[in-house]
Amino acid sequence: MREWWLLVGLLCIPLLAVYLHIPPPQLSPALLTWRSAGAFFTFRSNNIFYRETYGAVGSSDVVILLHGFPTSSLDWYKIWEPLNRRFNRVIALDFLGFGFSDKPRPHRYSIFEQASVVEALVSHLGLTEQRVNLLSHDYGDTVALELLYRSDHNRTGHLTINSLCLSNGGIFPETHHPRFLQKLLKDSSFLSPVLTLHGIPFLHVISLPPCLSVHMIYGPLDPVNPHPQFIFLYQKLVQRSTVSVLDEHISHYPQLEDPTGFLNAYFSFINAF
């Protein structure tokens, strides 16, 4: 058995070498449009892509969108315009190593660094004193929990969080079942440190600040965080959070699979306080 895996490994080495030297494919018109509508800022000598739009007049509400693994800020494109009509500023970024942001290697990626990227973006946009609403998905849920922890413990540079809405994130080791592609990317030599989903104690979620509103939007057909185990555990451990379970055919990407249902759930939550 060991010899078989060794042979596979030897065959993969030249294939990986070829892959790393293949030029990236041309961007689709949708991706070109998305990139042209965004901008970059510098975080520790790396260029980080973000997109920001101004929307609702007379409102000061800000929402920051945190995408999942292994995707990008484009995950939010189907709900961007409705969010723009509700919030004064809608902001999304590509985490370091994702989307249009730089992908340094070798590099030890971590949830903690990604949280610092978000804090740096907030500072760059002059929102340090602004109460912000976080809307996250998958990997972004874990980054959001680290930001919540820093806020609750008054860490330097922390965000002032008004509300937190999670969606289909692998926040419980015992109910998290990543797909083959996620495992493959996680275990690759230059991306393995990125998916440190369980490096942050769930205490960050349980110890909710007294006045913070928290919500979970959940697609129950999710193979990564299966129903009903995930949602039962979430409701047991995070009793102060409200929950929206979408239609039974909605899976791991609810904001893409059911943007209307996702928005209805989010607006019901955000407009309730």
C-alpha positions as a printed Julia matrix, in Angstrom:
273×3 Matrix{Float64}:
   0.0    0.0     0.0
   2.8    2.41    0.89
   4.5    1.77   -2.46
   1.27   2.59   -4.31
   0.97   5.98   -2.62
   4.64   6.67   -3.29
   4.1    6.01   -7.0
   1.09   8.35   -7.07
   3.14  11.02   -5.34
   5.97  10.7    -7.84
   3.52  11.01  -10.73
   1.91  14.08   -9.19
   5.15  16.03   -8.85
   5.65  16.71  -12.6
   1.92  17.33  -13.04
   2.01  19.93  -10.27
   5.08  21.53  -11.8
   3.28  21.85  -15.13
   0.15  23.19  -13.42
   2.04  25.9   -11.57
   3.49  27.2   -14.83
   0.23  27.23  -16.78
  -0.94  30.83  -17.27
  -4.29  31.6   -15.62
  -7.38  31.41  -17.85
  -8.93  34.55  -19.25
 -11.48  36.15  -16.96
 -15.14  35.95  -17.89
 -17.04  39.19  -18.56
 -18.76  38.83  -15.17
 -15.41  38.57  -13.36
 -13.96  41.47  -15.32
 -16.96  43.6   -14.38
 -16.65  42.6   -10.73
 -12.95  43.45  -10.62
 -13.36  46.77  -12.41
 -15.98  47.79   -9.83
 -13.54  47.18   -6.96
 -10.25  48.51   -5.65
  -7.17  47.36   -3.76
  -5.47  48.3    -0.52
  -2.18  47.09    0.9
  -1.92  44.73    3.85
   1.63  43.8     4.9
   2.95  44.35    1.36
   0.1   42.33   -0.2
  -2.66  43.74   -2.4
  -6.14  42.97   -1.08
  -9.15  43.34   -3.35
 -12.35  44.83   -2.02
 -15.58  46.24   -3.37
 -17.59  49.01   -1.77
 -20.78  50.74   -2.86
 -22.91  53.46   -1.33
 -26.64  52.81   -1.25
 -29.49  53.82    1.05
 -29.66  57.58    1.51
 -30.33  58.74    5.05
 -28.97  55.56    6.6
 -25.6   55.13    8.29
 -25.77  51.33    8.38
 -22.74  49.43    7.09
 -22.57  45.73    6.21
 -19.34  43.81    5.6
 -19.57  40.52    3.7
 -17.12  37.69    4.45
 -16.92  34.93    1.85
 -16.21  31.21    2.16
 -13.56  28.68    1.15
 -12.31  28.34   -1.55
 -14.18  31.13   -3.31
 -14.27  34.94   -3.24
 -16.35  38.07   -2.78
 -18.22  37.18   -5.98
 -20.26  34.79   -3.81
 -22.37  37.81   -2.86
 -23.21  39.12   -6.33
 -26.82  37.86   -6.38
 -27.76  39.76   -3.23
 -25.55  42.83   -3.67
 -28.11  45.23   -5.12
 -30.86  44.46   -2.56
 -28.3   44.93    0.22
 -27.27  48.19   -1.41
 -30.85  49.44   -1.18
 -30.98  48.61    2.55
 -27.52  49.74    3.73
 -25.64  52.98    3.31
 -22.41  51.09    2.56
 -21.98  47.51    1.35
 -18.43  46.17    1.55
 -16.86  42.85    0.58
 -13.29  41.69    0.22
 -11.29  38.78   -1.1
  -9.33  37.27    1.76
  -5.56  36.98    1.34
  -4.94  34.02   -0.97
  -8.42  34.2    -2.55
 -10.03  35.81   -5.57
  -8.26  38.9    -6.87
  -6.17  39.38   -3.72
  -2.49  38.43   -3.69
  -1.58  34.8    -3.08
   1.87  34.82   -1.49
   3.75  31.55   -1.21
   5.3   30.18    0.75
   3.04  31.73    3.36
   1.45  30.56    6.56
  -2.17  31.53    6.15
  -4.42  31.65    9.2
  -7.86  32.7    10.39
  -6.17  35.19   12.7
  -4.42  36.9     9.8
  -7.63  37.03    7.76
  -9.34  38.75   10.7
  -6.5   41.27   10.74
  -7.05  41.83    7.0
 -10.68  42.74    7.72
  -9.63  45.09   10.52
  -7.1   46.74    8.19
  -9.79  47.25    5.55
 -12.12  48.84    8.11
  -9.32  51.22    9.08
  -8.5   51.92    5.43
 -12.13  52.89    4.8
 -12.3   55.13    7.87
 -14.85  52.98    9.67
 -12.97  52.38   12.9
 -15.56  54.26   14.97
 -18.53  52.92   13.0
 -20.75  50.09   14.23
 -20.75  47.49   11.47
 -22.93  44.52   10.6
 -21.13  41.32    9.62
 -22.7   38.88    7.14
 -20.59  35.78    6.64
 -20.57  32.37    4.99
 -18.57  29.15    5.52
 -14.9   30.08    6.11
 -16.04  33.66    6.66
 -18.06  32.48    9.68
 -14.87  31.48   11.45
 -13.18  34.78   10.59
 -16.27  36.57   11.91
 -16.06  34.66   15.19
 -12.44  35.71   15.62
 -13.46  39.32   14.97
 -16.26  38.94   17.52
 -13.77  37.6    20.06
 -11.44  40.55   19.5
 -14.31  43.0    19.79
 -15.57  41.44   23.01
 -12.07  41.55   24.5
 -11.3   45.1    23.28
  -8.28  44.04   21.27
  -6.35  46.83   19.53
  -7.86  47.68   16.14
 -11.0   45.65   16.77
 -14.28  46.26   14.97
 -17.33  47.61   16.73
 -19.85  44.94   15.76
 -23.53  45.8    15.68
 -24.8   42.42   14.5
 -23.51  39.11   13.2
 -25.27  36.84   10.72
 -23.61  33.48    9.99
 -24.48  31.0     7.24
 -23.55  27.36    6.69
 -20.11  27.57    8.3
 -18.02  24.64    9.54
 -17.88  25.95   13.08
 -18.31  22.57   14.82
 -15.59  19.94   14.31
 -18.0   17.15   15.2
 -20.52  18.08   12.46
 -18.14  19.38    9.78
 -17.62  17.21    6.69
 -15.61  19.11    4.04
 -16.03  18.09    0.41
 -13.28  16.38   -1.56
 -12.24  19.63   -3.3
 -12.01  21.43    0.02
  -9.86  18.64    1.43
  -7.67  18.65   -1.66
  -7.07  22.4    -1.51
  -6.63  22.33    2.25
  -3.96  19.64    2.03
  -2.02  21.21   -0.84
   1.42  22.39    0.18
   0.76  26.12   -0.14
  -2.86  26.27    1.04
  -2.91  23.82    3.91
  -2.62  26.49    6.62
  -5.57  28.43    5.19
  -8.38  26.18    6.35
  -7.67  26.26   10.07
 -11.4   26.12   10.71
 -11.08  24.53   14.11
  -8.18  26.59   15.41
 -10.52  28.93   17.28
 -12.41  27.61   20.3
 -16.19  27.7    19.91
 -16.15  29.63   23.17
 -15.96  32.68   20.91
 -19.54  32.02   19.84
 -20.93  30.92   23.18
 -19.56  34.0    24.97
 -21.71  36.5    23.11
 -21.45  40.13   24.18
 -24.59  41.15   26.11
 -26.18  43.41   23.48
 -25.06  41.72   20.28
 -27.66  40.31   17.88
 -26.67  37.02   16.25
 -28.46  35.0    13.59
 -27.84  31.85   11.56
 -29.18  31.32    8.02
 -28.96  27.64    7.14
 -29.44  25.6     3.98
 -30.44  22.15    5.31
 -29.25  20.12    2.32
 -25.66  21.09    3.14
 -23.32  18.08    2.83
 -20.56  19.98    4.65
 -22.67  20.75    7.73
 -25.45  18.14    7.59
 -28.97  18.55    8.85
 -30.24  18.03   11.51
 -27.02  17.43   13.47
 -25.52  20.83   12.74
 -28.54  22.97   13.51
 -29.44  20.97   16.64
 -25.95  21.48   18.02
 -25.98  25.16   17.08
 -29.29  25.77   18.83
 -28.08  23.89   21.89
 -24.82  25.83   22.24
 -25.88  29.25   20.98
 -29.24  29.65   22.65
 -29.33  33.44   22.29
 -29.05  33.26   18.5
 -32.06  33.21   16.22
 -32.13  30.77   13.29
 -33.62  30.68    9.8
 -33.75  27.27    8.11
 -34.37  27.67    4.38
 -36.25  25.31    2.06
 -35.21  21.67    2.19
 -33.56  21.76   -1.26
 -31.14  24.59   -0.33
 -27.58  23.41    0.26
 -24.2   24.92    1.19
 -24.45  28.22   -0.75
 -27.83  29.63    0.26
 -27.05  33.16   -0.92
 -26.5   31.78   -4.44
 -29.07  28.97   -4.48
 -31.93  30.94   -2.94
 -31.06  34.65   -2.9
 -34.67  35.67   -2.23
 -35.09  33.33    0.71
 -31.66  34.32    2.04
 -32.47  38.03    1.82
 -35.89  37.59    3.4
 -34.29  35.8     6.34
 -31.53  38.39    6.69
 -33.78  41.42    6.42
 -36.21  39.93    8.96
 -33.26  39.61   11.33
 -31.6   42.97   10.67
 -34.84  44.97   10.71
 -35.95  43.47   14.02
 -33.67  45.67   16.12
